[in-house]
């Protein structure tokens, strides 16, 4: 087998805050893929760094009364600690504020400038007269100029997907001072992407560098189709500079102007690789200018166009290798809703580790990740059930029920007849490996669980605990345990990219370190078996609840610290929780009703058992909800822009159960699901706390 040489990166986390479970979707996904490649015998390095430049860093450093360098050093140490806690293992973790990055920024900029791609023009920008700074996109909120959605960021609309500049926002507000910024003009440097159009179309629309949906997204939003009636779309010039004050690298030949963070951040991939090369006696060009090296980027869909248009253009112009594949994933939701600090679902990595086993999060994410750009939903019930049922109940169970019986004898000298169990599992290795290679971890975990489902009935039927009681059955007992432990060993190998700790413990138990995928193809015989030690502990609902409570408490304390503790009880609550009055102002309270009026509305807990698109409806999803038993209803809900149907299945919601059925052209709607929000993508389904069951009345 040819040994592949692979360089893998994950997007650089920003050095202005902690790692949270939403970030970890990406870093765990990437770590699993890297570990799989190594297990297959390929040479694969995992490179990352902190993204350290920009206005946000300066503002936080000033607020805390210390230099930017001190702040980013502290945050980097915290990031590396949290990644290590989740067994995310980088070969090098650097910083974009490194001398290597400065040197490479100069090299790449010089090549781009020599290619005639740089031009200067004045730019109108929003300026905060209170904070005395130009405002980056992330520091502005306002109304989308295209669809009218409120409270949108300064570069793109989460409701309609449109992109725009901050000065195009309606009613812009600076989040630094809550003041209305003014427009000021300043000279900026631009890269003319239009000159690279032919290359970018070729790179993004041909080959397999991108997922199909990403290639189509780029064609629809940025490139267009030259063969269509609308024709090609013009590529806008890319603004790559910011005027002082700005924390970053000053552009040579342009005093007082600094490279925009999105220029130097991806170059950080190369700079971090250089640090690794210098430490290991390697040459940078053997990794970034070598056609035999596969470069794989893993990143979230929110930074797609930076990595699929700007970054390939920079690499091509400067003579560096292009990414072999850019793997893009969706966002994380919790119980079907965006992560929220006030509800405690915005969980920091550090907080998670206080309450739960990191293996649980690694396995859960793996069980949900596919090659598509789908969002992942972390349902508390599903999270707990997957870990307890799949790993504790099926996988570890094979070892915990048998290892103690062969601690004195070890494994049988030859592998016994197992009815084809080991051979079947070995044959499945090829399909599991392909699933890992394709980033279809959800399929890989399903295939692995199918092996466990075949193995456990064998142990149940043979009952080694009964064989132990009969001395005449000593050889059969050893054979049964040898079979069970070999099946466990296969599962541990197949799960090793996801659960490295479990693989290490399995190796210690059987005195055979698990370091190669090929070990799954040959039974282990005649070796001693160590004393069985605890491998995985079942998760209890209270563990998850305690984590959520602590997260909510942390968010409240952080808000109080930021805004100041109220002088009197009850005052400052909105400030502490950062709750705006805008929603109530937009839709004032309805007229008073009596308790008798309220009790006429029968609100019930229901479970969504099926969710599907209504092709002829722009806003509706067709939901089948269960009130328990065989009692199901069809409900049409205007939540299409906010929710993926697949992510809704299994979720508990609140429905108006006694609403008179309404005939629609799509069918009969037999109720209503309860939700909050202003409509469109800003819709948030209401869910009961864990423990509620379908059919219960909401009082």
C-alpha positions in Angstrom: 0.0 0.0 0.0 1.3 3.5 -0.9 2.0 5.6 2.1 0.3 9.0 1.7 1.8 12.2 2.9 -1.0 14.4 4.3 -1.0 17.9 5.9 -4.3 18.6 7.8 -5.4 21.9 9.3 -8.5 23.1 11.2 -9.6 26.7 11.2 -7.7 28.9 13.7 -9.7 29.7 16.8 -9.9 33.4 17.6 -7.8 34.5 20.6 -10.6 36.5 22.2 -12.5 33.9 24.1 -12.7 30.3 25.3 -13.2 27.1 23.3 -16.8 25.9 23.6 -18.6 22.7 22.4 -19.6 24.4 19.1 -15.9 24.9 18.3 -15.2 21.3 19.2 -17.3 19.9 16.3 -14.5 20.9 14.0 -11.5 20.0 16.0 -12.8 16.6 17.0 -13.9 15.9 13.4 -10.4 16.8 12.2 -8.7 14.8 14.9 -10.7 11.7 14.2 -9.8 11.9 10.5 -6.1 12.4 11.3 -6.0 9.5 13.8 -7.6 7.3 11.2 -5.0 8.2 8.6 -2.2 7.4 11.0 -3.8 4.1 12.0 -3.8 3.2 8.3 -0.1 3.8 8.2 -0.1 7.2 6.3 2.2 10.0 7.3 -0.3 12.7 8.5 0.4 15.9 10.5 -2.2 18.0 12.2 -1.5 21.8 12.2 -3.3 24.6 13.9 -2.7 28.0 15.6 -4.5 30.8 17.4 -5.8 33.6 15.3 -4.6 36.6 17.2 -4.9 39.9 15.3 -7.7 42.5 14.9 -9.6 45.2 16.8 -11.3 42.8 19.2 -8.0 41.8 20.7 -6.9 45.4 21.3 -10.3 46.3 22.8 -10.2 43.4 25.3 -6.6 44.0 26.2 -7.3 47.7 26.9 -10.3 46.8 29.0 -8.1 44.4 31.0 -5.3 46.8 31.3 -2.5 44.7 29.7 -0.6 44.4 26.4 -2.2 42.4 23.5 0.8 40.0 23.6 0.1 39.1 27.2 -3.6 38.5 26.5 -3.0 36.2 23.5 -0.4 34.2 25.3 -2.8 33.5 28.1 -5.7 32.6 25.7 -3.4 30.3 23.7 -2.4 28.4 26.9 -6.1 28.0 27.7 -7.0 26.8 24.2 -4.2 24.2 24.2 -5.3 23.0 27.6 -8.9 22.6 26.5 -8.0 20.8 23.2 -5.8 18.4 25.2 -8.7 17.7 27.5 -10.7 16.3 24.5 -7.7 14.3 23.2 -7.3 16.7 20.2 -3.7 16.1 19.4 -1.9 18.7 17.2 1.6 18.2 15.8 2.1 22.0 16.1 -0.1 24.7 17.6 1.2 28.1 16.8 0.1 31.8 16.7 -0.5 34.2 13.8 1.5 36.7 15.8 4.7 34.8 15.2 7.9 35.8 13.4 7.3 32.9 11.0 3.9 34.3 10.1 5.2 37.8 9.6 7.9 36.5 7.3 5.5 34.5 5.2 3.0 37.3 5.0 5.8 39.5 3.5 6.7 36.7 1.0 3.1 36.1 -0.2 2.3 39.8 -0.3 5.3 40.5 -2.5 4.2 37.8 -4.9 0.7 39.2 -5.1 1.9 42.8 -5.5 4.4 41.7 -8.3 1.5 39.9 -10.1 -0.3 43.3 -10.4 -3.2 42.3 -8.2 -3.0 45.1 -5.6 -4.6 48.5 -5.9 -5.5 51.4 -3.5 -8.8 53.2 -3.2 -10.7 55.1 -0.5 -13.2 53.2 1.6 -16.1 54.5 3.6 -16.2 52.8 6.9 -18.2 53.0 10.1 -16.3 54.7 12.8 -17.2 54.6 16.5 -16.7 58.1 17.9 -17.1 56.9 21.4 -14.6 54.0 21.2 -12.4 56.0 18.7 -12.0 53.2 16.3 -13.0 52.0 12.9 -15.5 49.1 13.3 -14.8 45.7 11.9 -17.8 43.7 10.6 -18.2 41.8 13.8 -18.7 45.0 15.9 -21.7 46.2 14.0 -25.3 45.1 14.2 -28.2 46.4 12.2 -31.1 45.7 9.8 -30.4 43.7 6.6 -30.6 46.0 3.6 -32.0 43.1 1.5 -34.7 41.4 3.6 -35.2 43.7 6.6 -34.2 41.2 9.2 -33.1 43.0 12.4 -30.1 42.5 14.6 -27.9 41.2 11.8 -24.0 41.3 11.7 -22.0 43.6 9.6 -21.1 41.3 6.7 -23.9 38.8 6.0 -27.5 38.2 6.9 -28.4 35.0 8.8 -32.0 35.2 7.6 -31.6 35.5 3.8 -27.9 34.8 3.3 -27.1 38.1 1.6 -23.6 39.6 1.9 -23.0 43.3 2.2 -20.6 45.8 3.7 -21.2 47.3 7.2 -22.1 50.7 5.7 -25.0 49.2 3.8 -26.7 48.1 7.1 -29.8 50.0 8.0 -29.8 51.6 11.5 -26.3 50.3 12.4 -25.2 50.2 16.0 -21.7 49.7 17.4 -21.7 46.8 19.9 -18.6 48.4 21.5 -20.5 51.4 22.8 -24.1 51.0 21.8 -23.8 54.2 19.8 -24.6 55.0 16.2 -21.4 55.1 14.3 -20.6 57.6 11.6 -19.1 57.0 8.1 -15.5 58.1 7.6 -13.3 57.6 4.6 -9.8 56.1 4.6 -7.4 54.6 2.0 -7.4 50.8 1.8 -5.4 48.2 -0.2 -7.3 45.7 -2.3 -6.6 42.5 -4.2 -8.4 42.3 -7.6 -9.9 38.9 -7.5 -11.4 39.4 -10.9 -8.0 38.8 -12.4 -8.1 35.3 -10.9 -11.6 34.5 -12.0 -10.7 31.8 -14.6 -8.5 29.9 -12.1 -11.1 30.2 -9.3 -13.9 28.8 -11.5 -11.6 25.9 -12.5 -10.6 25.2 -8.9 -14.0 25.4 -7.3 -16.2 23.9 -10.1 -14.1 21.1 -11.3 -12.5 18.1 -9.5 -13.4 17.1 -6.0 -11.8 19.9 -3.9 -15.2 20.9 -2.5 -18.4 19.3 -1.5 -21.0 19.6 -4.2 -23.3 21.9 -2.2 -20.3 24.3 -1.5 -19.4 24.4 -5.2 -23.0 25.2 -6.1 -23.1 27.9 -3.3 -20.0 29.6 -4.8 -21.4 29.5 -8.3 -24.8 30.9 -7.2 -23.5 33.6 -4.9 -20.1 34.7 -6.2 -19.2 33.2 -9.6 -22.4 32.7 -11.6 -22.6 30.5 -14.6 -21.1 31.8 -17.8 -23.4 29.6 -19.9 -26.6 30.8 -18.2 -28.9 33.7 -19.2 -27.6 35.7 -16.2 -24.0 35.0 -17.2 -20.9 35.3 -14.9 -21.0 37.4 -11.8 -18.2 40.0 -11.3 -15.8 39.1 -8.4 -15.5 42.0 -6.0 -12.1 43.4 -5.0 -11.0 42.0 -1.6 -10.2 44.7 1.0 -7.0 43.4 2.7 -5.9 46.4 4.8 -7.0 48.3 7.9 -5.9 51.7 9.1 -4.3 52.3 12.5 -5.1 51.7 15.3 -5.0 48.0 14.6 -3.3 45.0 16.2 -1.5 43.1 13.5 1.4 43.3 11.0 2.1 46.6 9.3 2.2 46.3 5.5 5.6 47.0 4.1 5.7 50.3 2.1 2.4 51.4 3.6 3.1 52.9 7.0 0.0 53.1 9.2 -1.8 50.3 7.3 -2.1 46.7 8.6 -3.0 43.5 6.9 -6.7 42.6 7.6 -6.9 39.6 9.9 -8.3 37.4 7.1 -5.2 38.0 5.1 -2.7 36.8 7.7 -4.8 34.2 9.5 -4.8 31.5 6.8 -1.1 32.1 6.2 -0.8 31.0 9.8 -1.3 27.4 8.5 1.9 27.7 6.7 3.7 29.5 9.5 2.7 26.8 12.0 3.9 24.1 9.6 7.2 26.0 9.4 7.6 25.8 13.2 7.0 22.1 13.1 9.5 21.7 10.2 12.2 23.7 12.0 11.7 21.6 15.1 11.8 18.3 13.2 14.5 18.9 10.6 12.0 19.1 7.7 11.8 21.6 4.8 8.7 23.7 4.5 8.7 23.4 0.7 8.5 19.6 1.0 5.0 20.2 2.6 3.6 23.3 1.0 5.2 23.2 -2.5 5.2 19.5 -3.1 2.5 18.0 -5.5 2.8 14.6 -3.7 1.4 16.1 -0.4 -2.3 16.2 0.2 -3.4 19.4 2.0 -6.8 19.1 3.7 -8.6 22.0 5.4 -11.5 21.4 7.9 -13.6 24.4 8.7 -17.1 25.7 9.4 -19.5 26.9 6.7 -19.4 30.5 8.1 -15.9 31.0 6.7 -16.4 29.3 3.4 -15.7 32.1 1.0 -12.5 33.1 2.7 -11.1 29.6 2.2 -12.5 28.8 -1.2 -11.9 32.0 -3.0 -9.4 34.3 -1.3 -7.1 31.6 0.1 -6.7 29.5 -3.1 -6.1 32.8 -5.0 -3.3 33.7 -2.6 -1.7 30.3 -2.7 -1.8 30.1 -6.5 -0.3 33.5 -7.0 2.5 32.9 -4.5 3.4 29.5 -5.8 2.2 27.3 -2.9 0.3 24.1 -3.2 -3.5 24.3 -3.4 -5.7 22.4 -0.9 -6.4 18.9 -2.1 -9.8 19.0 -0.3 -11.7 21.5 1.8 -14.0 19.8 4.2 -16.8 22.1 5.4 -19.2 21.2 8.2 -22.4 22.8 9.7 -23.1 24.4 13.0 -24.0 22.9 16.4 -27.5 23.3 17.9 -28.6 22.0 21.3 -32.1 20.5 21.5 -32.9 22.0 18.2 -32.0 25.6 19.1 -28.9 27.8 18.8 -26.5 27.6 21.7 -27.5 30.2 24.3 -25.6 31.6 27.3 -28.8 32.4 29.2 -30.1 28.8 29.0 -26.7 27.3 29.7 -26.4 25.5 26.4 -23.4 27.7 25.4 -21.0 25.2 27.2 -17.3 26.0 27.5 -14.9 23.1 26.9 -13.6 23.6 30.4 -17.0 23.4 32.0 -17.9 20.2 30.0 -14.8 18.5 31.3 -15.8 19.1 34.9 -19.0 17.1 34.5 -18.8 14.6 31.6 -16.3 12.3 29.9 -14.8 13.9 26.7 -15.2 10.4 25.1 -19.0 11.0 25.1 -18.7 14.2 23.1 -16.2 12.7 20.6 -18.5 9.7 20.1 -21.7 11.7 19.8 -20.2 14.1 17.2 -18.8 11.1 15.3 -22.2 9.5 15.2 -23.7 12.7 13.7 -21.0 13.8 11.2 -21.5 13.1 7.5 -19.7 14.3 4.4 -22.5 16.9 3.9 -22.7 20.4 5.2 -25.5 19.6 7.7 -26.0 21.2 11.1 -25.6 18.9 14.1 -28.2 18.8 16.9 -27.1 17.8 20.4 -30.3 16.3 21.9 -29.7 15.6 25.6 -31.6 12.3 25.5 -29.9 11.1 22.4 -26.5 12.1 23.7 -26.9 10.1 26.9 -28.5 7.1 25.2 -25.8 6.8 22.5 -23.0 6.8 25.0 -24.6 4.5 27.5 -26.2 2.0 25.0 -23.6 1.9 22.3 -20.3 2.2 24.2 -21.0 1.0 27.8 -23.8 -1.4 27.0 -22.4 -3.0 23.8 -18.7 -2.4 23.3 -17.1 -2.3 26.8 -19.7 -4.9 27.9 -17.9 -7.5 25.9 -14.7 -7.0 27.9 -16.2 -6.3 31.3 -18.2 -9.6 31.3 -15.4 -11.9 30.2 -11.9 -10.5 31.0 -11.9 -11.5 34.7 -12.4 -15.2 33.8 -9.1 -15.4 31.8 -7.0 -13.2 34.0 -5.1 -16.3 35.2 -5.1 -18.4 32.0 -4.8 -15.7 29.3 -6.2 -16.1 25.8 -6.5 -19.6 24.2 -3.4 -20.8 22.3 -5.4 -20.9 19.0 -8.5 -19.0 17.9 -11.7 -21.1 18.5 -14.6 -21.5 16.1 -16.9 -18.6 16.6 -19.4 -19.2 13.8 -17.8 -16.6 11.6 -18.1 -13.6 14.0 -14.5 -12.5 13.8 -14.3 -13.0 10.0 -17.5 -11.0 9.5 -16.1 -8.1 11.6 -12.8 -8.3 9.8 -14.5 -8.1 6.4 -16.5 -5.0 7.6 -13.2 -3.2 8.2 -12.9 -2.2 4.5 -16.3 -0.5 4.5 -15.7 1.1 7.9 -12.3 2.4 6.6 -14.0 3.9 3.5 -16.5 5.6 5.7 -13.8 7.2 7.8 -11.9 8.3 4.6 -15.1 9.9 3.3 -15.7 11.8 6.6 -18.9 9.8 7.0 -18.3 9.1 10.6 -22.0 8.5 11.2 -21.9 5.5 8.9 -18.7 4.3 10.5 -20.3 4.2 13.9 -23.4 2.5 12.6 -21.3 -0.3 11.0 -19.3 -0.7 14.2 -22.5 -0.9 16.3 -23.7 -3.6 14.0 -20.7 -5.7 14.8 -21.3 -5.2 18.5 -24.9 -6.2 18.0 -23.7 -9.5 16.5 -21.1 -10.1 19.2 -23.2 -9.6 22.4 -25.8 -12.3 21.8 -22.8 -14.8 21.6 -21.8 -13.9 25.1 -25.4 -14.0 26.3 -25.9 -17.5 24.9 -22.6 -18.9 26.1 -22.9 -17.4 29.7 -19.3 -17.5 30.8 -20.4 -16.8 34.3 -22.2 -20.1 34.3 -19.3 -22.0 32.6 -17.0 -20.7 35.4 -18.9 -22.8 37.9 -18.1 -26.1 36.2 -14.4 -27.1 36.2 -15.0 -29.5 33.3 -15.9 -26.4 31.2 -12.6 -24.6 31.8 -11.4 -24.9 28.2 -14.8 -23.8 26.8 -14.7 -20.8 29.2 -11.3 -19.8 28.0 -12.4 -20.2 24.3 -15.6 -18.1 24.9 -13.7 -15.3 26.6 -11.0 -15.4 23.9 -13.7 -14.9 21.2 -15.4 -12.1 23.2 -12.2 -10.3 23.9 -11.1 -10.5 20.3 -14.4 -9.1 19.1 -13.9 -6.3 21.7 -10.4 -5.7 20.4 -11.7 -5.4 16.8 -14.3 -2.8 18.0 -11.6 -0.9 20.0 -9.4 -0.7 16.8 -12.3 0.5 14.7 -13.2 3.1 17.3 -9.6 4.1 18.0 -9.8 7.3 15.8 -12.9 8.4 17.8 -11.9 7.0 21.3 -8.1 6.9 21.6 -8.3 6.4 25.4 -10.5 3.3 25.0 -8.0 1.9 22.4 -5.1 2.5 24.8 -6.9 0.8 27.7 -7.9 -2.2 25.4 -4.3 -2.5 24.4 -3.2 -2.6 28.1 -5.8 -5.1 29.0 -4.7 -7.5 26.2 -1.0 -6.7 26.4 -1.0 -5.7 22.8 -0.9 -1.9 22.0 -3.4 -1.0 19.2 -1.4 0.9 16.7 -2.5 -0.4 13.3 -5.8 -0.9 11.5 -4.4 -4.2 10.2 -4.6 -5.6 13.7 -8.3 -5.9 13.3 -7.8 -8.6 10.6 -5.9 -11.2 12.8 -7.1 -12.7 16.1 -5.0 -12.3 19.1 -4.2 -15.6 20.9 -1.9 -17.0 23.6 -1.3 -13.7 25.3 -1.9 -12.8 29.0 -4.9 -10.7 30.1 -4.4 -8.0 32.6 -6.8 -7.2 35.5 -9.9 -5.5 34.0 -10.0 -1.8 34.9 -12.8 0.6 34.5 -13.0 1.9 30.9 -16.2 4.0 30.6 -18.7 5.2 33.1 -22.4 5.5 32.3 -23.7 9.1 32.0 -26.6 10.2 34.3 -29.1 12.9 33.4 -28.1 14.8 36.5 -24.5 15.0 35.1 -25.7 16.8 32.0 -28.1 19.0 34.0 -25.4 20.0 36.4 -23.2 21.1 33.5 -26.0 23.2 32.0 -26.7 24.8 35.3 -23.0 25.7 35.8 -22.9 27.1 32.2 -25.9 29.3 32.8 -24.4 30.5 36.1 -21.1 31.3 34.5 -22.8 33.4 31.8 -24.7 35.3 34.4 -21.6 36.0 36.5 -19.7 37.1 33.4 -22.5 39.5 32.4 -22.6 40.9 35.9 -18.8 41.4 36.0 -18.9 43.0 32.6 -21.8 45.4 33.3 -21.5 45.9 37.0 -23.5 44.4 39.8 -26.9 46.1 40.3 -27.1 48.3 43.4 -30.6 47.1 44.4 -32.2 43.7 44.0 -34.2 43.3 40.8 -32.5 46.2 39.0 -30.2 45.6 36.1 -31.6 42.2 35.3 -31.8 42.9 31.6 -28.3 44.2 31.6 -27.0 41.1 33.5 -28.6 38.7 31.0 -28.0 41.1 28.0 -31.8 41.0 27.2 -33.0 43.6 24.8 -36.4 45.3 25.1 -36.7 45.3 21.3 -38.8 42.2 21.0 -41.4 43.5 23.5 -41.5 46.9 21.8 -42.0 45.4 18.4 -44.9 43.3 19.6 -46.6 44.7 22.8 -48.4 42.4 25.2 -52.0 41.4 24.3 -55.0 42.3 26.3 -55.5 40.6 29.6 -57.2 37.3 29.7 -58.8 35.4 32.6 -57.6 32.0 33.9 -60.7 30.5 32.4 -59.7 31.9 29.0 -56.2 30.4 29.4 -57.4 26.9 30.4 -59.3 26.6 27.2 -56.0 26.3 25.4 -54.8 22.7 25.9 -51.0 22.8 25.6 -49.4 19.4 25.5 -45.9 17.9 25.3 -45.4 16.1 21.9 -42.6 14.4 20.1 -41.8 15.1 16.5 -41.6 11.6 14.9 -41.5 12.8 11.3 -40.5 16.0 9.6 -40.5 16.8 5.9 -40.4 19.6 3.4 -43.6 20.7 1.7 -42.2 21.2 -1.9 -44.9 23.6 -2.9 -44.7 25.8 0.3 -42.0 28.4 0.8 -42.2 28.5 4.6 -43.8 25.3 5.8 -42.6 22.0 7.1 -45.0 19.0 7.6 -44.6 17.6 11.0 -46.0 14.4 12.5 -46.2 14.7 16.2 -46.9 12.0 18.8 -48.9 12.7 22.0 -48.0 9.2 23.2 -49.0 5.7 22.1 -50.7 5.7 18.7 -52.0 9.3 19.0 -50.3 11.3 16.3 -51.2 14.5 14.5 -50.1 16.3 11.4 -49.1 19.9 11.9 -47.9 22.4 9.3 -45.4 24.8 10.8 -43.8 27.9 9.3 -40.3 27.0 10.4 -38.7 26.0 7.1 -36.1 28.8 7.1 -35.0 28.0 10.7 -34.8 24.2 10.9 -33.5 21.2 9.0 -36.3 18.5 9.0 -33.8 15.8 9.9 -32.6 17.6 13.0 -36.2 17.8 14.3 -37.0 14.1 14.5 -37.1 12.9 18.1 -37.4 16.4 19.6 -39.9 17.2 22.2 -42.0 20.3 21.6 -45.1 22.1 22.9 -48.3 21.9 20.8 -51.7 23.5 21.0 -53.5 20.1 21.0 -57.2 21.3 21.0 -56.9 23.7 18.1 -59.6 23.3 15.5 -58.1 21.5 12.5 -57.5 23.8 9.5 -57.8 22.6 5.9 -54.9 23.8 3.8 -54.1 23.1 0.2 -51.2 20.9 1.4 -53.4 18.9 3.7 -55.1 19.1 7.1 -53.2 20.8 10.0 -54.3 19.3 13.3 -52.6 21.6 15.7 -49.9 24.2 16.2 -46.4 24.0 17.6 -45.3 26.8 19.9 -42.4 29.0 19.0 -40.9 32.4 19.6 -39.1 34.8 17.3 -39.8 37.3 14.5 -40.2 34.8 11.7 -38.0 33.5 8.9 -34.8 32.2 10.2 -35.5 33.9 13.6 -37.8 31.2 14.9 -37.2 29.2 18.0 -39.2 26.2 19.0 -40.3 25.8 22.6 -39.2 22.6 24.4 -39.9 21.2 27.8 -37.2 20.4 30.3 -35.7 16.9 30.3 -38.0 14.4 32.0 -41.2 15.6 30.3 -43.0 13.0 28.2 -45.4 13.2 25.3 -49.0 13.7 26.3 -48.3 15.7 29.5 -50.2 18.9 29.9 -48.4 22.2 30.2 -49.8 24.1 33.1 
